[in-house]
Amino acid sequence: MSNAKPNSEKRGEESLGAADAPARDEFVSEPCISAIVPARNEEAVIAACVKSLADQPEIAEILVVNDQSSDGTVAAVRRAAEEIPKLRLLETGKLPAGWVGKNNAVWRGAAEAGQRWLLFTDADAELLPGATARALQIAQESGAALVSFSPEQVTPTWYEKALIPFV
């Protein structure tokens, strides 16, 4: 999670310093996170991801950026948006020269984000209750402008259990 502001035109000058991290009261008083989810052909997992984000009270908006999906990802997000008012669906459009899909989708989401803190997550990830509160607490306690977590990997098969530790 980062409080970086990539679109300086939209939100003022870029601010990456720990001194610019929000004060403790900002964490508690109101939602202050934009969650950005790049998604390409994530129909099977996107609803669970978005629900786990919606259940985090610190998240003010969820931006799912569709990266030219050819499955039912868009329809799944639209269904979820009927239940989750803070969910928005964005489209990547044509790739700029030299860019790849996921980087473009993340950048598009960050450019549209309206909150001070940005949370980037994959569409197949689900946040546990209290995850964003804990991230904000760590940022506040350490004065960090960036907090990064490594997710727990669910590995039901022997093959995944053998392979994932080396990835």
Secondary structure, 3 states (H helix, E strand, C coil): CECCCCCHHHHCCCCCCHHHCCCHHHHHHCCCEEEEEEECCCCCCHHHHHHHHHCCCCEEEEEEEECCCCCCHHHHHHHHHHHCCCEEEEECCCCCCCCCHHHHHHHHHHHHCCCCEEEECCCCCCCCCCHHHHHHHHHHHHCCCECCCCCCCCCCCHHHHHHHHHC
